[in-house]
Amino acid sequence: MEIQNGLEDYWRMENKTAIREKILSNNFTRKDYFVFKNNVQLIKQIYHPDLTTGIDLPEAITQMAEDSTKLRNIAVIYVVLFLILLFRDDKVPVLINITVVTIVLLIVLWTNACQRHLPVSTELRLMKLAIRMRKILKARAREEKARIKAEKKRQRAG
């Protein structure tokens, strides 16, 4: 049991190191880091200290990157719609549709950034970070799911 816990701790440390490297190589500006730091401080003020003990700056940035991936789904729909419209005969309606869809996509991006008190450029960098970190985030999600499952088993047994 102790060996397994030691391996899990090692995995988490390797995971955190990989996350930090990805964050540092993502070209965030000082202003971005300042915004992230303010968001972490705001979260720690709003929520109970027991809930925010594990939240540090890299963890908050990772969570924000995960949250920004919902816009990626809209981008996939945009690309599919673009490809469908591209093969139509009439080019004028296609250009109008593509323009409208692009404007809607930009408005969604802007509103999402405003809701989270981030500049649009930072939101785009967070999306880029989420794409670069998808393997780490998937492993983290599996780890969390396994932990919750084990906890439920212990509760049923005990």
Backbone as ProteinMPNN parsed JSONL, in Angstrom:
{"seq_chain_A": "MEIQNGLEDYWRMENKTAIREKILSNNFTRKDYFVFKNNVQLIKQIYHPDLTTGIDLPEAITQMAEDSTKLRNIAVIYVVLFLILLFRDDKVPVLINITVVTIVLLIVLWTNACQRHLPVSTELRLMKLAIRMRKILKARAREEKARIKAEKKRQRAG", "coords_chain_A": {"N_chain_A": [[0.827, -1.195, 0.0], [1.948, 1.247, 0.813], [3.935, 1.524, -1.087], [2.419, 1.854, -3.382], [1.152, 4.305, -2.802], [3.435, 5.903, -2.741], [4.211, 5.742, -5.429], [1.998, 6.979, -6.6], [2.276, 9.553, -5.539], [4.708, 10.254, -6.74], [3.898, 10.19, -9.433], [2.038, 12.294, -9.417], [3.748, 14.443, -8.855], [5.392, 14.388, -11.128], [3.435, 14.917, -12.987], [2.633, 17.505, -12.166], [4.991, 18.876, -12.69], [5.145, 18.616, -15.474], [2.839, 20.023, -16.156], [3.501, 22.609, -15.24], [5.661, 23.163, -16.952], [4.351, 23.209, -19.442], [2.654, 25.399, -19.038], [4.504, 27.491, -18.657], [5.713, 27.543, -21.158], [3.799, 28.55, -22.806], [3.564, 31.158, -23.625], [2.301, 33.202, -22.046], [1.542, 36.511, -20.967], [2.81, 39.054, -18.69], [0.637, 40.457, -17.783], [-1.38, 38.565, -18.121], [-0.649, 36.649, -16.183], [-0.985, 38.228, -13.933], [-3.764, 38.613, -13.979], [-4.566, 35.957, -13.618], [-3.558, 35.502, -11.056], [-5.082, 37.326, -9.56], [-7.612, 36.167, -9.93], [-7.291, 33.741, -8.54], [-6.899, 34.703, -5.943], [-9.393, 35.891, -5.55], [-11.074, 33.646, -5.642], [-10.171, 32.306, -3.382], [-10.977, 34.11, -1.432], [-13.745, 34.033, -1.652], [-14.611, 31.329, -1.276], [-14.669, 28.72, 1.231], [-11.806, 28.13, 3.339], [-11.109, 25.385, 3.592], [-11.949, 24.296, 1.223], [-10.309, 25.443, -0.637], [-7.664, 24.742, -0.245], [-5.992, 23.155, -1.868], [-5.598, 24.658, -4.101], [-3.505, 26.327, -6.192], [-1.543, 28.652, -8.139], [-0.689, 27.362, -10.662], [-2.565, 25.275, -10.685], [-4.99, 26.667, -10.824], [-4.711, 27.94, -13.311], [-4.629, 25.699, -14.956], [-7.215, 24.706, -14.528], [-8.72, 26.807, -15.578], [-7.943, 26.604, -18.225], [-9.031, 24.114, -18.85], [-11.724, 24.79, -18.631], [-11.978, 26.492, -20.784], [-12.097, 24.857, -22.953], [-14.628, 24.272, -23.802], [-15.332, 26.032, -25.772], [-13.979, 25.041, -27.886], [-15.541, 23.03, -28.951], [-17.53, 24.472, -30.237], [-15.992, 25.6, -32.235], [-15.371, 23.351, -33.753], [-17.877, 22.719, -34.807], [-18.176, 25.002, -36.342], [-16.141, 24.636, -38.285], [-17.057, 22.33, -39.592], [-19.497, 23.274, -40.601], [-18.482, 25.273, -42.254], [-17.111, 23.714, -44.165], [-19.261, 22.335, -45.309], [-20.715, 24.446, -46.411], [-18.861, 25.343, -48.221], [-18.862, 23.71, -50.448], [-21.102, 24.359, -51.896], [-22.977, 25.691, -54.675], [-23.677, 28.423, -55.048], [-21.852, 31.236, -54.358], [-22.093, 33.704, -53.022], [-24.153, 33.554, -50.957], [-22.798, 31.705, -49.395], [-20.513, 33.092, -48.526], [-21.77, 35.066, -47.0], [-22.994, 33.469, -45.004], [-20.723, 32.3, -43.809], [-19.474, 34.593, -42.83], [-21.392, 35.47, -40.95], [-21.425, 33.28, -39.161], [-18.783, 33.368, -38.275], [-18.766, 35.837, -36.95], [-20.602, 35.258, -34.901], [-19.165, 33.259, -33.558], [-16.954, 34.75, -32.666], [-18.271, 36.525, -30.949], [-19.222, 34.756, -28.993], [-16.78, 33.868, -27.976], [-15.785, 36.298, -26.958], [-17.781, 36.961, -25.01], [-17.482, 34.814, -23.258], [-14.878, 35.267, -22.355], [-15.263, 37.743, -21.095], [-17.033, 37.054, -19.032], [-15.361, 35.631, -17.395], [-13.578, 37.527, -16.666], [-11.313, 38.025, -18.278], [-8.909, 38.976, -20.787], [-9.492, 38.694, -24.339], [-7.351, 37.698, -25.785], [-5.976, 36.264, -23.833], [-7.826, 34.293, -23.301], [-7.721, 32.914, -25.71], [-5.087, 31.979, -25.554], [-5.378, 30.295, -23.367], [-7.03, 28.357, -24.476], [-5.264, 27.293, -26.328], [-3.367, 26.261, -24.554], [-4.914, 24.284, -23.289], [-5.329, 22.505, -25.387], [-2.702, 21.698, -25.823], [-2.244, 20.407, -23.436], [-3.866, 18.17, -23.33], [-3.372, 15.367, -23.028], [-2.29, 15.182, -20.46], [-4.412, 16.226, -18.998], [-6.413, 14.342, -19.521], [-5.326, 12.076, -18.29], [-5.312, 12.982, -15.704], [-8.055, 13.275, -15.242], [-8.86, 10.584, -15.393], [-7.489, 9.595, -13.189], [-8.727, 11.01, -11.103], [-11.331, 10.036, -11.345], [-10.926, 7.331, -10.715], [-10.112, 7.619, -8.072], [-12.435, 8.615, -6.864], [-14.163, 6.479, -7.296], [-12.898, 4.485, -5.731], [-13.194, 5.635, -3.237], [-15.978, 5.591, -2.939], [-16.361, 2.819, -2.858], [-15.077, 2.218, -0.439], [-16.778, 3.545, 1.314], [-19.151, 2.093, 1.017], [-18.324, -0.418, 1.913], [-17.577, 0.085, 4.532]], "CA_chain_A": [[0.0, 0.0, 0.0], [2.825, 2.411, 0.879], [4.618, 1.639, -2.378], [1.457, 2.414, -4.331], [1.014, 5.728, -2.477], [4.663, 6.552, -3.181], [4.148, 5.869, -6.892], [0.994, 8.0, -6.913], [2.884, 10.846, -5.24], [5.689, 10.501, -7.798], [3.128, 10.501, -10.65], [1.485, 13.639, -9.261], [4.84, 15.404, -8.98], [5.752, 14.424, -12.551], [2.315, 15.578, -13.633], [2.715, 18.937, -11.863], [6.145, 19.415, -13.411], [4.751, 18.72, -16.884], [1.865, 21.118, -16.256], [4.245, 23.871, -15.113], [6.427, 23.372, -18.186], [3.416, 23.614, -20.501], [2.186, 26.758, -18.75], [5.603, 28.434, -18.889], [6.043, 27.621, -22.58], [2.594, 28.921, -23.556], [3.667, 32.579, -23.984], [1.437, 34.113, -21.315], [2.187, 37.78, -20.641], [2.738, 39.419, -17.268], [-0.748, 40.846, -17.523], [-2.137, 37.322, -17.976], [-0.338, 36.082, -14.868], [-1.609, 39.105, -12.95], [-5.193, 38.278, -13.989], [-4.702, 34.634, -13.004], [-3.304, 35.648, -9.622], [-6.264, 37.974, -8.99], [-8.695, 35.187, -9.907], [-7.019, 32.799, -7.449], [-7.168, 35.412, -4.69], [-10.836, 36.056, -5.458], [-11.63, 32.337, -5.303], [-9.824, 32.012, -1.99], [-11.781, 34.977, -0.577], [-15.156, 33.664, -1.723], [-14.88, 29.987, -0.781], [-14.122, 28.321, 2.533], [-10.395, 27.706, 3.215], [-10.991, 23.937, 3.41], [-12.197, 23.985, -0.188], [-9.307, 26.059, -1.506], [-6.302, 24.443, 0.204], [-5.187, 22.58, -2.941], [-5.58, 25.529, -5.281], [-2.395, 27.254, -6.346], [-1.617, 29.324, -9.441], [-0.732, 26.419, -11.795], [-3.837, 24.536, -10.641], [-6.034, 27.577, -11.299], [-4.522, 28.118, -14.758], [-5.039, 24.444, -15.582], [-8.678, 24.646, -14.481], [-9.238, 27.781, -16.542], [-7.712, 26.036, -19.554], [-10.041, 23.076, -19.038], [-13.009, 25.459, -18.847], [-12.003, 27.147, -22.092], [-12.232, 23.866, -24.027], [-16.003, 24.203, -24.302], [-15.377, 26.809, -27.012], [-13.407, 24.219, -28.951], [-16.658, 22.328, -29.579], [-18.16, 25.415, -31.162], [-15.079, 25.739, -33.376], [-15.53, 22.154, -34.596], [-19.133, 22.922, -35.548], [-17.875, 26.043, -37.32], [-15.35, 24.052, -39.375], [-17.954, 21.435, -40.35], [-20.412, 24.135, -41.353], [-17.674, 25.912, -43.288], [-16.87, 22.729, -45.225], [-20.53, 22.081, -45.995], [-21.044, 25.619, -47.223], [-17.834, 25.536, -49.236], [-19.164, 22.919, -51.638], [-22.334, 24.817, -52.545], [-22.769, 26.363, -55.958], [-23.76, 29.875, -54.904], [-20.761, 31.697, -53.501], [-22.47, 34.87, -52.223], [-24.742, 33.118, -49.679], [-21.773, 31.019, -48.609], [-19.712, 34.127, -47.863], [-22.61, 35.684, -45.971], [-23.129, 32.508, -43.903], [-19.43, 32.181, -43.132], [-19.276, 35.832, -42.089], [-22.295, 35.464, -39.794], [-20.952, 32.264, -38.215], [-17.539, 33.881, -37.685], [-19.142, 36.877, -35.989], [-21.197, 34.575, -33.742], [-18.068, 32.599, -32.848], [-16.184, 35.789, -31.97], [-19.098, 37.034, -29.851], [-19.198, 33.735, -27.945], [-15.446, 33.942, -27.381], [-15.711, 37.543, -26.201], [-18.632, 36.879, -23.814], [-16.862, 33.868, -22.337], [-13.736, 35.957, -21.745], [-15.787, 38.779, -20.201], [-17.597, 36.405, -17.849], [-14.26, 35.182, -16.542], [-12.729, 38.703, -16.439], [-10.055, 37.798, -18.991], [-8.842, 39.5, -22.155], [-9.745, 37.675, -25.365], [-6.074, 37.069, -26.121], [-5.693, 35.289, -22.782], [-8.752, 33.172, -23.536], [-7.161, 32.131, -26.819], [-3.906, 31.273, -25.038], [-5.857, 29.199, -22.524], [-7.48, 27.296, -25.383], [-4.039, 26.673, -26.855], [-2.804, 25.47, -23.464], [-5.757, 23.095, -23.085], [-5.043, 21.572, -26.479], [-1.365, 21.151, -25.589], [-2.239, 19.617, -22.211], [-4.976, 17.214, -23.313], [-2.952, 14.07, -22.485], [-2.159, 15.333, -19.009], [-5.749, 16.425, -18.436], [-7.122, 13.061, -19.575], [-4.767, 11.221, -17.236], [-5.787, 13.547, -14.444], [-9.473, 12.934, -15.107], [-8.927, 9.153, -15.062], [-7.011, 9.472, -11.812], [-9.781, 11.532, -10.23], [-12.447, 9.095, -11.418], [-10.536, 6.14, -9.962], [-10.109, 7.984, -6.66], [-13.835, 8.724, -6.425], [-14.678, 5.11, -7.259], [-12.329, 3.812, -4.571], [-13.804, 6.244, -2.057], [-17.339, 5.057, -2.839], [-16.247, 1.42, -2.416], [-14.764, 2.231, 0.983], [-17.973, 3.962, 2.043], [-20.091, 0.964, 1.007], [-17.775, -1.513, 2.739], [-17.427, 0.519, 5.94]], "C_chain_A": [[0.875, 1.265, 0.0], [3.565, 2.632, -0.434], [3.694, 2.284, -3.401], [1.27, 3.91, -4.07], [2.245, 6.506, -2.916], [4.685, 6.748, -4.683], [3.137, 6.922, -7.31], [1.547, 9.396, -6.655], [3.901, 11.23, -6.313], [4.981, 10.907, -9.09], [2.57, 11.917, -10.576], [2.573, 14.699, -9.42], [5.286, 15.525, -10.434], [4.686, 15.172, -13.336], [2.385, 17.088, -13.408], [3.879, 19.588, -12.6], [5.812, 19.604, -14.883], [3.773, 19.865, -17.085], [2.581, 22.463, -16.177], [5.042, 24.181, -16.383], [5.525, 23.837, -19.328], [2.945, 25.047, -20.289], [3.282, 27.776, -19.076], [5.93, 28.594, -20.37], [4.863, 28.057, -23.438], [2.532, 30.402, -23.913], [2.617, 33.471, -23.319], [2.226, 35.371, -20.986], [2.119, 38.023, -19.134], [1.317, 39.801, -16.885], [-1.614, 39.601, -17.321], [-1.909, 36.712, -16.595], [-0.958, 36.914, -13.743], [-3.101, 38.808, -12.835], [-5.421, 36.927, -13.317], [-4.548, 34.727, -11.486], [-4.5, 36.302, -8.934], [-7.443, 37.008, -8.907], [-8.515, 34.183, -8.773], [-7.324, 33.458, -6.105], [-8.67, 35.602, -4.483], [-11.513, 34.747, -5.058], [-11.366, 32.012, -3.839], [-10.595, 32.9, -1.016], [-13.227, 34.509, -0.519], [-15.432, 32.336, -1.021], [-14.169, 29.717, 0.546], [-12.679, 27.833, 2.367], [-10.207, 26.199, 3.04], [-11.155, 23.539, 1.948], [-11.073, 24.47, -1.101], [-7.874, 25.731, -1.097], [-5.425, 23.931, -0.932], [-5.052, 23.46, -4.164], [-4.377, 26.463, -5.206], [-2.487, 27.821, -7.767], [-1.613, 28.343, -10.617], [-2.04, 25.624, -11.854], [-4.976, 25.396, -11.189], [-5.929, 27.789, -12.813], [-4.963, 26.865, -15.506], [-6.56, 24.339, -15.625], [-9.295, 25.619, -15.474], [-9.055, 27.276, -17.97], [-8.734, 24.945, -19.853], [-11.4, 23.706, -19.342], [-13.102, 26.097, -20.227], [-12.19, 26.148, -23.236], [-13.657, 23.752, -24.533], [-16.158, 25.017, -25.588], [-14.816, 26.02, -28.192], [-14.515, 23.449, -29.684], [-17.38, 23.219, -30.58], [-17.289, 25.588, -32.405], [-15.175, 24.539, -34.312], [-16.802, 22.272, -35.425], [-18.919, 23.954, -36.655], [-17.131, 25.456, -38.518], [-16.22, 23.139, -40.227], [-18.916, 22.257, -41.193], [-19.688, 24.829, -42.496], [-17.446, 24.961, -44.461], [-18.138, 22.408, -46.007], [-20.862, 23.238, -46.922], [-20.064, 25.829, -48.37], [-18.172, 24.819, -50.547], [-20.503, 23.269, -52.284], [-21.992, 25.585, -53.824], [-22.75, 27.89, -55.826], [-22.719, 30.36, -53.905], [-21.156, 32.875, -52.611], [-23.149, 34.448, -50.916], [-23.734, 32.4, -48.774], [-20.93, 32.034, -47.85], [-20.499, 34.815, -46.752], [-22.744, 34.759, -44.768], [-21.829, 32.377, -43.107], [-19.147, 33.424, -42.298], [-20.129, 35.857, -40.824], [-21.807, 34.47, -38.733], [-19.665, 32.718, -37.533], [-17.84, 34.952, -36.643], [-19.742, 36.253, -34.731], [-20.112, 33.898, -32.911], [-17.233, 33.613, -32.066], [-16.964, 36.379, -30.798], [-19.113, 36.043, -28.686], [-17.855, 33.757, -27.226], [-15.318, 35.172, -26.484], [-16.551, 37.48, -24.923], [-18.049, 35.915, -22.786], [-15.68, 34.519, -21.621], [-14.212, 37.021, -20.754], [-16.363, 38.182, -18.922], [-16.507, 35.992, -16.868], [-13.262, 36.298, -16.252], [-11.333, 38.518, -17.042], [-10.069, 38.553, -20.315], [-9.049, 38.359, -23.159], [-8.45, 36.962, -25.74], [-5.692, 36.012, -25.085], [-6.582, 34.065, -22.939], [-8.237, 32.288, -24.669], [-5.913, 31.357, -26.372], [-4.298, 30.111, -24.131], [-6.371, 28.031, -23.365], [-6.281, 26.543, -25.955], [-3.405, 25.778, -25.797], [-3.605, 24.189, -23.237], [-5.51, 22.056, -24.169], [-3.687, 20.915, -26.262], [-1.325, 20.209, -24.38], [-3.258, 18.476, -22.207], [-4.586, 15.844, -22.772], [-2.864, 14.121, -20.966], [-3.535, 15.452, -18.364], [-6.566, 15.138, -18.471], [-6.635, 12.127, -18.487], [-5.249, 11.692, -15.872], [-7.248, 13.214, -14.193], [-9.649, 11.46, -14.754], [-8.531, 8.914, -13.617], [-8.092, 9.897, -10.822], [-10.975, 10.576, -10.194], [-12.146, 7.835, -10.616], [-10.544, 6.429, -8.459], [-11.525, 8.048, -6.102], [-14.462, 7.333, -6.323], [-14.192, 4.367, -6.026], [-12.944, 4.34, -3.278], [-15.22, 5.726, -1.853], [-17.325, 3.605, -2.37], [-15.974, 1.349, -0.919], [-15.982, 2.603, 1.81], [-18.998, 2.836, 2.102], [-19.645, -0.154, 1.92], [-17.793, -1.153, 4.228], [-18.651, 1.066, 6.503]], "O_chain_A": [[0.59, 2.227, -0.713], [3.797, 3.769, -0.848], [4.109, 3.139, -4.183], [1.233, 4.7, -5.014], [2.131, 7.631, -3.403], [5.123, 7.791, -5.171], [3.373, 7.673, -8.257], [1.323, 10.315, -7.444], [3.954, 12.381, -6.745], [5.402, 11.846, -9.764], [2.62, 12.659, -11.558], [2.348, 15.735, -10.046], [5.53, 16.629, -10.921], [4.993, 15.958, -14.232], [2.218, 17.864, -14.348], [3.766, 20.717, -13.078], [6.153, 20.628, -15.475], [3.863, 20.596, -18.071], [2.295, 23.362, -16.968], [5.087, 25.326, -16.83], [5.882, 24.739, -20.085], [2.846, 25.821, -21.242], [3.014, 28.803, -19.699], [6.375, 29.66, -20.795], [4.914, 27.947, -24.663], [1.525, 30.854, -24.459], [2.098, 34.391, -23.95], [3.433, 35.31, -20.753], [1.455, 37.289, -18.402], [0.858, 39.496, -15.785], [-2.482, 39.584, -16.449], [-2.857, 36.31, -15.92], [-1.399, 36.372, -12.729], [-3.644, 38.757, -11.732], [-6.361, 36.77, -12.537], [-5.304, 34.114, -10.732], [-4.893, 35.883, -7.845], [-8.191, 37.022, -7.929], [-9.488, 33.814, -8.115], [-7.934, 32.842, -5.231], [-9.161, 35.486, -3.36], [-12.422, 34.743, -4.228], [-12.242, 31.501, -3.142], [-10.846, 32.488, 0.117], [-13.865, 34.577, 0.532], [-16.388, 32.231, -0.253], [-13.209, 30.393, 0.915], [-12.358, 27.193, 1.366], [-9.243, 25.774, 2.403], [-10.566, 22.558, 1.495], [-10.906, 23.962, -2.21], [-6.946, 26.391, -1.565], [-4.233, 24.235, -0.967], [-4.456, 23.053, -5.161], [-4.249, 27.274, -4.288], [-3.415, 27.496, -8.507], [-2.457, 28.471, -11.503], [-2.555, 25.337, -12.934], [-5.825, 24.906, -11.933], [-6.943, 27.813, -13.511], [-5.594, 26.952, -16.559], [-7.129, 23.932, -16.638], [-10.28, 25.295, -16.136], [-9.913, 27.496, -18.824], [-9.245, 24.855, -20.969], [-12.137, 23.222, -20.2], [-14.195, 26.227, -20.778], [-12.419, 26.556, -24.375], [-13.878, 23.183, -25.603], [-17.028, 24.717, -26.406], [-15.137, 26.297, -29.347], [-14.434, 23.242, -30.894], [-17.792, 22.762, -31.646], [-17.812, 25.709, -33.512], [-15.072, 24.691, -35.529], [-16.8, 21.957, -36.615], [-19.421, 23.795, -37.768], [-17.474, 25.762, -39.659], [-16.132, 23.169, -41.454], [-19.123, 21.963, -42.37], [-20.235, 24.955, -43.591], [-17.573, 25.359, -45.619], [-18.094, 22.23, -47.225], [-21.243, 23.034, -48.074], [-20.415, 26.433, -49.383], [-17.802, 25.281, -51.627], [-20.981, 22.526, -53.142], [-20.871, 26.056, -54.011], [-21.908, 28.562, -56.422], [-22.711, 29.94, -52.748], [-20.591, 33.025, -51.528], [-22.761, 34.935, -49.854], [-23.813, 32.481, -47.548], [-20.661, 31.856, -46.662], [-19.954, 35.111, -45.688], [-22.622, 35.209, -43.629], [-21.847, 32.347, -41.877], [-18.636, 33.321, -41.183], [-19.647, 36.223, -39.752], [-21.781, 34.791, -37.545], [-19.478, 32.477, -36.341], [-17.233, 34.967, -35.573], [-19.426, 36.674, -33.618], [-20.145, 33.962, -31.682], [-16.85, 33.353, -30.925], [-16.378, 36.7, -29.765], [-19.027, 36.445, -27.525], [-17.805, 33.672, -25.999], [-14.797, 35.081, -25.372], [-16.087, 37.899, -23.863], [-18.113, 36.17, -21.584], [-15.506, 34.339, -20.416], [-13.621, 37.178, -19.685], [-16.194, 38.75, -17.843], [-16.715, 36.005, -15.655], [-12.212, 36.05, -15.659], [-10.319, 38.812, -16.408], [-11.132, 38.75, -20.903], [-8.801, 37.195, -22.843], [-8.453, 35.755, -25.985], [-5.139, 34.971, -25.44], [-6.138, 32.935, -22.733], [-8.309, 31.062, -24.592], [-5.715, 30.211, -26.774], [-3.64, 29.071, -24.123], [-6.175, 26.867, -23.016], [-6.288, 25.316, -26.051], [-2.957, 24.671, -26.099], [-3.025, 23.126, -23.016], [-5.485, 20.857, -23.889], [-3.532, 19.716, -26.49], [-0.475, 19.322, -24.308], [-3.486, 17.871, -21.159], [-5.404, 15.206, -22.109], [-3.314, 13.206, -20.276], [-3.796, 14.858, -17.318], [-7.334, 14.871, -17.547], [-7.435, 11.46, -17.831], [-5.555, 10.883, -14.997], [-7.637, 12.908, -13.066], [-10.484, 11.116, -13.918], [-9.161, 8.127, -12.91], [-8.335, 9.217, -9.825], [-11.557, 10.34, -9.136], [-13.019, 7.325, -9.912], [-10.94, 5.575, -7.664], [-11.78, 7.585, -4.99], [-15.199, 7.045, -5.381], [-14.974, 3.698, -5.351], [-13.185, 3.58, -2.341], [-15.623, 5.452, -0.723], [-18.175, 3.201, -1.577], [-16.559, 0.528, -0.212], [-16.2, 2.045, 2.885], [-19.646, 2.644, 3.13], [-20.455, -0.767, 2.616], [-18.005, -2.02, 5.076], [-18.671, 1.467, 7.666]]}, "name": "protein", "num_of_chains": 1, "seq": "MEIQNGLEDYWRMENKTAIREKILSNNFTRKDYFVFKNNVQLIKQIYHPDLTTGIDLPEAITQMAEDSTKLRNIAVIYVVLFLILLFRDDKVPVLINITVVTIVLLIVLWTNACQRHLPVSTELRLMKLAIRMRKILKARAREEKARIKAEKKRQRAG"}
